[in-house]
Amino acid sequence: MLKLISATPSPYARKVRITLAEKNIPFELQTEVPWDSATQKPRYNPLEKLPVLIFPDGKSVYESHYILEYLEAKYPSSDYTPMLPDDVDGRLFARQVEVVADGMCDALVLLFVEKQREAGKQSPEWQARQMRKVDGGMRAMAEWAGTKEYMVGDRLGLADVATGSVCGYIDVRFPEYPWRERHPDLAKYVDGLAQRQSFRDTVPVGQKINDRIV
Ligand SMILES: N[C@@H](CCC(=O)N[C@@H](CS(=O)(=O)O)C(=O)NCC(=O)O)C(=O)O
């Protein structure tokens, strides 16, 4: 059986968990704290990051966007729910949305790590730079979502999974960030996605980090 190395707050891992669920692909969830030395990630990913999808023969794929591309390619839409539309422009747009969502996650992770530093070693300029990326990404996603139920076409797809995952991450790691007030239609769109079983089963929660990470 497939095994997924994941972490409870991880928006990247959540994309994969939602996609595997939507495709009805069974897998074993291996939950870790990515920052702790006990992690198994380095055995399967030279970049030492999760998520990592591990096959029964021990081979692995990593980087969430690549894992999703791999799943889309290896589990054909004839037998598994596709997460991308048929048309090239729709596919490219969905991937652009994922690029923005992942970039927001990258900025949010950098902000999270920065806030682990002693107060005297934190950089307000660096935090402001990351926050601008989150603000800009939110504006873009709000514009793309508009008042639609799904980002692309008339069914759930990659763009929705990526958008829902980054917004869910903000709610658990940065609850004070006012994205719902700033973008009420986006909040309605995300709350609509959150009703799906695959989203309900993967709601992010915090984690206890034992090791010092910076
Ligand atoms: N680009 C990667 C980013 C993955 C990532 O940063 N994962 C974090 C965990 S989490 O923030 O998603 O919970 C990690 O493993 N960090 C450990 C490290 O960076 O060494 C992806 O899309 O999979």
The ligand as an SDF file (V2000), in Angstrom:
LIG
                    3D

 23 22  0  0  0  0  0  0  0  0999 V2000
    7.7250   22.7110   -1.6840 N   0  0  0  0  0  0  0  0  0  0  0  0
    7.4330   21.6810   -0.6960 C   0  0  0  0  0  0  0  0  0  0  0  0
    7.3340   22.3080    0.6680 C   0  0  0  0  0  0  0  0  0  0  0  0
    7.1260   21.2870    1.7660 C   0  0  0  0  0  0  0  0  0  0  0  0
    7.4900   21.8080    3.1390 C   0  0  0  0  0  0  0  0  0  0  0  0
    8.0210   22.9170    3.3150 O   0  0  0  0  0  0  0  0  0  0  0  0
    7.1900   20.9790    4.1600 N   0  0  0  0  0  0  0  0  0  0  0  0
    7.5690   21.3040    5.5490 C   0  0  0  0  0  0  0  0  0  0  0  0
    6.5500   20.7890    6.5390 C   0  0  0  0  0  0  0  0  0  0  0  0
    5.0880   21.7260    6.6150 S   0  0  0  0  0  0  0  0  0  0  0  0
    5.4830   23.1250    6.7590 O   0  0  0  0  0  0  0  0  0  0  0  0
    4.4000   21.5090    5.3370 O   0  0  0  0  0  0  0  0  0  0  0  0
    4.3300   21.2410    7.7600 O   0  0  0  0  0  0  0  0  0  0  0  0
    8.8760   20.6040    5.8630 C   0  0  0  0  0  0  0  0  0  0  0  0
    9.0010   19.4220    5.5950 O   0  0  0  0  0  0  0  0  0  0  0  0
    9.8010   21.3320    6.5150 N   0  0  0  0  0  0  0  0  0  0  0  0
   11.0430   20.7320    6.9690 C   0  0  0  0  0  0  0  0  0  0  0  0
   12.2260   21.3970    6.3090 C   0  0  0  0  0  0  0  0  0  0  0  0
   12.0100   22.3790    5.5570 O   0  0  0  0  0  0  0  0  0  0  0  0
   13.3580   20.9310    6.5740 O   0  0  0  0  0  0  0  0  0  0  0  0
    6.1480   20.9330   -1.1010 C   0  0  0  0  0  0  0  0  0  0  0  0
    5.3360   21.5400   -1.8370 O   0  0  0  0  0  0  0  0  0  0  0  0
    5.9750   19.7600   -0.7420 O   0  0  0  0  0  0  0  0  0  0  0  0
  1  2  1  0
  2  3  1  0
  2 21  1  0
  3  4  1  0
  4  5  1  0
  5  6  2  0
  5  7  1  0
  7  8  1  0
  8  9  1  0
  8 14  1  0
  9 10  1  0
 10 11  2  0
 10 12  2  0
 10 13  1  0
 14 15  2  0
 14 16  1  0
 16 17  1  0
 17 18  1  0
 18 19  2  0
 18 20  1  0
 21 22  2  0
 21 23  1  0
M  END
$$$$
